[in-house]
Amino acid sequence: MKENIYFDCAATLPPCQQALDTFVKMSKDYFANASANHALGFEASDKLEKARAQIARYLSVKPEEVIFTSGASEGNNLVIRGVSEHDRSWAKQIITTKAEHPSVSVVFDTMEKEGFDVVRLDYDKEGKLNLAELEKALQAKKTSLVSVMAVNNEVGYIFPIKEVYDLCHKYGAVLHVDATQAIGKEPIDPNSYDLLTFSGHKIAGLKGSGALIKKSNVNLDPQIVGGSQEFHLRAGTTPLGLDCSLATALRITLETYPERRKNAVALNQLLRKGLKEIDEVVITSPETATPFILNFALTKHKGSVIAEALSNEGIYVSTKSACNAREKGYSSVLANAGYPIDIASNAIRLSFSGQETLAEGETFLSVLKNLLATIKERS
């Protein structure tokens, strides 16, 4: 029987039992509409606010700064469009990086078509963001929003959020941080952002859950209207089970963080050592990247072919962000870092929860070496 090895945790995690139990209990026992003006509605509303307070406590923010969403994609759209549209009368410039997830980069593309001046910041192969370029681009009373991810989802770059935040506030802009790949992987200073987004399913919660942290100094226009839920910022009947399950998943992922990180570091080091012994492998994740993500490229084989062959062996990895994995082409994250298209087109991402074993890492390396030796090289 084939061993099942899941190294695609940056795409999604299976929901933990505690989050599932919370979802079922809240959905069943507190089914009433949390906005209803009767006893059952008040009970549901009370559970919602307790979940909000728990998330706030674990992220060291205020409860009223926690806005429940369906995930980071919705949160990113709400932030970018919401801030830009609110400040349109005085600010037409918005700034991001060339490494962002499509749920950020595509929104910026759309805003650019609508007349906004968009600046996209560079970075290098080590994941060093060009802060001089950022400061040169920032314009007082013209720049409203800067959006920079905390941890890159493909390569694992850790961007200097605090330094970016300080520059933003020097020029009167607000900073949005997409923390989807950072929550439960890298610490985030609550004083280093104005807006922060993340998804539940990346931290062993349920798909369809997420949150936006919006500090009190930020104004934004809602994108889903027609109700007063979530402080008038996100209309729609409250999905109590999902929101409460998010609080549970966040609690567990942060409480288990020290042990998971220790395991991820050990696995990452073992895999790096093994991959360096393969002559056609180029490791593209720098040593400074998060240990939960390890990206490498092949120079003699197609990355997509090897990823499929690994899948046939019960080992699951990805070639790009899951949101773009089935689209042909190359990794723009690697290309923008300065890698040639040949490398950017044949990269493989390994990503971990911190609950994997070193034995799984050894098995992966053994199977990979065998596949590279037996599968025909690309012409």
N, C-alpha and C positions, 0 to 999 in steps of 0.2 A: 504493500500500500504506500502511495506517495505521501511524503511529508508535506503538510500544508504550512507554508511560511508566508506571512503577510507583511511585506515591507512597503506598504502604500498608505501609511497612516496620515500623511499630509493631505491625502484625498478625502479620507473619512475614517472614522473608527466605528467598530460595532458599539452600540449603546451598552453602557454598563447596566447591570441588573438593578442597581439602586435607582438610576434615572428612569428605567422602565417601570419600576414599582411605583415611583412617585407619580409618573404620568397616569398610570392606571387608576391609582387611588384618587387623585385629584379630579380626573375626568369622570369617575364613577360617583364618588361621594359628594362632590361639589360641582355638580353639572350646571347649576343655575348661571345665568348671565351675570357676570360680575358688575355690570352697570345697572342691574335691576333694582328697583326701589322697594324691596321687600326683604324679609329675613334671610331667605336662601341666597339672594343676591349679595346681601351684606356679608354672609359667611364666605362666599367665593371671593369677594373683594378683599376680605381680611387675609385670606390665604395668598392672594396675589401680592398684597403689600408686604407680607412676611417674606415672600420669595425675593421681592425687590430689595428689601432691607438686608437680606442675607448676601445677595450679590454685591450690594454696596459695601457691606462690611469686609468681604473678602478682597475687594478691589480698592479699599480705602477711599471711597467716595461717598457722597450723600445719596440717600434713597431717591430723592427727587431728580437726581442726575442720571438715573437708570431708566432707559427707554427700551421696552421689549420690542423686538422685531422678529422677522422670520429667518434672519441670518445675516451674514456680513454683506451679501450682495444687495439686499434691500437697504441695510444700514449705510453702505457706501453710496448708493444712489441718493438716499435721503440727505446725507451730509453734503455731498458735492453739489447737487442741484439745489438743495435747501439753502445753503449758505450763499452760493453764487447768485441765486435769484433774489434772495433777500437784500443783498448788497449791490445789486446790479446798477442802481442809480449813481453810485460813487466809485465802484471798483469793477474794472473789467478784466483784471489779470488774476489768473489762478495758476498754481505751480504744483507739479508732481514730479515723479522720477520715471525713468525709462524701464524700471524693473517691476512696476506694479502689476497686480492681478487684473485680469480683464474687467472685473466688476468695478474697478477704479479707472483703468486706462481707457476703456471704451466710453465711459461717461465723460471723461475729459475730451475725447474725440468729438462727442456729441456737442458738448458745450462750445468747443472751438467752432463748429459749424454754425452755432447760434450767435457767433460774434465775439466770444470771449478770447482774450489773448492768453494762450496756454504756453507755459514754459515747462520743458521736460528735462530734468537734471540727469547728468551723466554719473557714472561710477566706473570703477576699474575691476580687474579680475579678482582683486582681493576684497571686493565689495565695499571699497571706500567711496563714499558719496562725496561729490564735489561741492563742499560747503562754500567755497569762494564763489562758485557759479551761482549758488543760491543767494548769497548776500548781494551779489551784483544785480541779480534779477529782482529782488524784493524792492518794492516802491511804496513808500508811505502814502496812504490815501488812494492807492491804486490797486494794491494787492489785497484781496480779501481772504483767500484760503490757500493753504499749502497742505498737500496730502502725501504722506510718506509712510510706507509700510514699516513695521517694526522688524519683522523677519521675512525674508523672501521665501516664497513657497516652492520655488524650484531648486535653488542653489543653497539656500539657508543663510544668505548674507544677513548680518545684524546691523541695521542702520542706526546712526547716532541720534536717537530721538531727542534727547535732552538738549544737545547742541542745536539741532534744528528748531526746537521749541524756543530757545533763547533768541535766536535770530528772528524768528517770526514775530515775537513780541517786541523786539527792538523796532520793527517797522510797522507794527499795528495789525499784523495778519494773525489769523487763528490756524492752529495746526490740527489736522485730522490724522490719526494713526490707525491704519488697518492692522489690528493685532491678531488676526485670525490664526496665524502660525506662531504667535508669541505666547498666547495664554497657555499656561501649563508647560511651557518650554523655556522661556526666558523671563526674568523679572522685569516689570514695567513700573517705573516711578509714576505715581498718580499725579505728580506735579510736573510732568513732562509732556502733557498734551491738553488740548481743549475738547477734542472729540475722539472717541475710540470705538471701534466696531469689532465684533467677533461672532463666530457661529458656534452653536451647541454641538453639532456633529463632529467637530474637530477635537472635542475634549470628551468624547464618549457620552455625549448627550444625544438628543434626537434631532433628526433632520427637520427643518422647519422652525427651529428655535434659535434665538440669537439676541444680542443686545447692542444698543448704542449708549455709550456714556457721553452725556452732553453737559459740559460745565456751564455754570450760571451766566458766564460772560458772553455766551454765544447765542446768537439769534439765527433761526433758520425757518424757511417756509415749509410746511408739511407737503408731502407728495401724495399721500392718500388722505382724502378729506371726506367729510360726511359724518363725523362722530367726534366726541370729546375724549376718547380713550387716549392713554399715554400722554397726558398733559396737552391734548389737542395736537399732537405731533404725528399720530398714526391711528387713523380711524379704523374701526373694525371690531367685531366682537372678540373679547379677550379669549385666547386659547389657553385657559388656565393650566391644563395639564402640561403643555409644552413649556410655559413660562416657569412653572414650579420645577419641572425636570431639569431645566437649565441651571437653576440654583443648586440643585443636587449635584449635577455633573461638575459644576465649577468648584464646589466644595471638595469633591473627591479628587479632582485633578490637581488642586493646589495642595491638599493634604498629602498626597502621594508624590509630590514633585521631587523632594530630595532623593528618594530611592530610585525613582524613574530616571532622573538625570544621571545618577551614578551608573546605572545600567546602560543608558544610551551612550555615555562617554566610552565605556569599556567596549561596547559593540562597535562603535564608530572607529575606535583605534584599531581593533582587530581587522575590520573590513578595509581600512586604509592600508594597513600593512600588507594584507593579502592582495589588494588591487594593484599596489605598486610593483608587485612581482610579475604582473602580466604586462608584457611589452607594449601591447596596443592600447592600454588604458591610459587616459588622461583624466586625472581627478580634477574636477572643476570647482568643487566646494573648497574654499580656502580653510586653513587651520582655524581661522577666527569665526567660521560659520557655526551656527547652532549644531550641537552633536546629534540632534534629532533628524537632520537631513544630510544626506551624502549623495552628491551628484557626480557622475563620471561619464566620460564619452569614449567611444570606440573608434579606432582609426582604420580598422580593416573590415569590420562587420557593420551591418545596419543595426542601429539601436532598436528599432521597432521589431526587427526579426528576432533578435535575441530576447527581447522582452516577451514576445509571443511564445518563444521556445521555453523560457523560464515558466511562463504560465502553464504550459502543457506539462511541466514537471511539478506543478503545485506550488510554485514560488511566484508571488505577485508583487510586481514593481510597476513603475510608470515611466513613460518617456517624456512627458511634459506635465503641466498643470492638468488636473483631471477635467477642468472646464474646457480645455482645448485639445485633449489627448487624442481624440479621433479625427482631428483636422490634420491634413497633410502639411508638411512644411518643417520649419526649424524653430528652435527656442529663441525667441527674441531677447529673452533675458541674457542668454549666453552671447548672442551676437552683439548686443549693446555693450557687453562687458569687454568686447574686443576679440572674442574667439572667431575663427574662420567659420564659414557656413558648414564646412565638412564636419567640424566638431559640434556645432550647434544643432546639426541635423541628426546626430547619432548619440545623443546623451540619454542616460538612464538615471532616474532618481530613485534612491532608496530613502524611505522615511519611516521613523520609528515612534512608538509610544513610550518606550522605556520599560516595557514588560517582556521584551524579547530575550532570548537566551544566546549565549556565545556559541552554543552548539548549532543554533539556527544560522548564525553567521558563518560558521565553518562549512555547513552544508551548502549554503548559498555559493560560497567561493568554489567549492568542489564541483558543483553542478555547472557554474558559469565557465570554469576552465574547460570542462568536458565539452560544453556546447561550442565554445570558441574553437576547439580543436577539431570538431566534427562537422560543423556547419560551414558551407562554402562562403569564402570571403566575397565581399562585394567587389564588383569590377570597377 
